[in-house]
Amino acid sequence: MNLDMAGATHAGNIRDHNEDAFGVDEALPAAVLADGMGGLSHGEVASETVVTRVMEGLRNGDSASAALRAAHEEILRVSVGAAQRMGSTAVIVTRSEGRLTIHWVGDSRAYLLRGGELRLLTRDHSLVQGLIDAGAITETEAESHPNRNVVTRAVGIQDGEQLEIDHVDLDARSGDRLMICSDGLHGFLPHARIAALLQEHDDNQKAASALVEATLQETEAGDNVSVICVTVA
């Protein structure tokens, strides 16, 4: 089982710099996407640390969880030394035999397109998701909630606690398409539009570029927007 992967990123229409980062390595194969915390200092440092340390760890034979925890510890050390808080979300796709595994922390997401249906694989670690789970608000209300960008779990901002990492395993099929993205995409571009663009573009680089471009042209694009598209071959 091989994975074809490509990604794209943009600062968006409002932000003056990009705190997202991503990396792909088809030889491993693996993909990682990170969204630096916009409300904290040096979000771009945190997201680049996640991508760099995760990829280095995977290439050295570490598990995705171990590599992500190493990134977590490094961000904590850097933030203490710089007297600056920083953090990042993370979503990672790795392959083991005929199975794909997605690890994540925060509200960056992974989706599966199979049989024309786009399905969310991850569950946000966010304040709004907690309200939905508690029955306090509906998913429709969550889309416009003023605190929809507040995450409850992130890499590098849980000092004194062990980083909690969720994961999901997927029995992959030839032709499966995966998309991992920051909330700058899934928080602005409608679900149906995402599905349509993935089906329109078989080439992953074209698909990733089209998703970013649609977010910029068709929405407010009020955050950094990043996406990686993956095809199982």
C-alpha positions, 0 to 999 in steps of 0.5 A: 500500500502506497500513499500519494500526498501533497499539501498547501498552506496560506496565511488567509485573507486577514492574518498577516503571517502564517502560523500553520505548518505541514510536512509529507514524506512518501518514503515513510510514508507519513504526513503531519499538519500543525496549527500554531496557537493564534492567541499565544506568542510564537505560534509559528515556532510551535507548529514548525517544532511539531512538524520537524520533531514528528518527522525526525522521530518517525524517520528514526523509528519512533511511534507517532505518539512518542514523536509528538510527546518529544515535540511537546517537551521541546515546546515547553522547554523553549517557551520557558526559556523565552518566557513566552507561552506557545502551543500547537494542534497536530494531526498525523497520518502514518501507515502500518501494513494495511492500516492507516493510523491518525493521531491528533491533538486539538481541532485540526481534523482528518476526513475520509472520502470513500464511495463519494461520502466525506466522513470526519474521522477525528473529534475536536478537542475544543470548548465547543465540542465539549458543549455539543457533547454535553447537549448545551448547544447544537452542531448548527449553533457551534458553527457561529459560537463566539468561542469556537476557536478555543481548544482544550488540548494542544501540544506544548501548553499542558505543563505539568501534565502528560500530553493526551493524544487520541488516535483512530485506526483505518483499514485502508482501501485502494482509492481512499482519499484522506484530507487533513486540515487546520480549522482555517479550512474546515471552519470556513469552507462548507463540508459539501464544498470540500467533498465536491472539490476532492472529487473534482481533483484526483491529483492531490496537489491540485486538490490541496491548492483548489481547497485553499483557493476556494477558502480564500475566494469563497469565504472570509478566510479569517485564519491561516488555512492548510490542507494535506490530501492523501490517496491510498494506492 
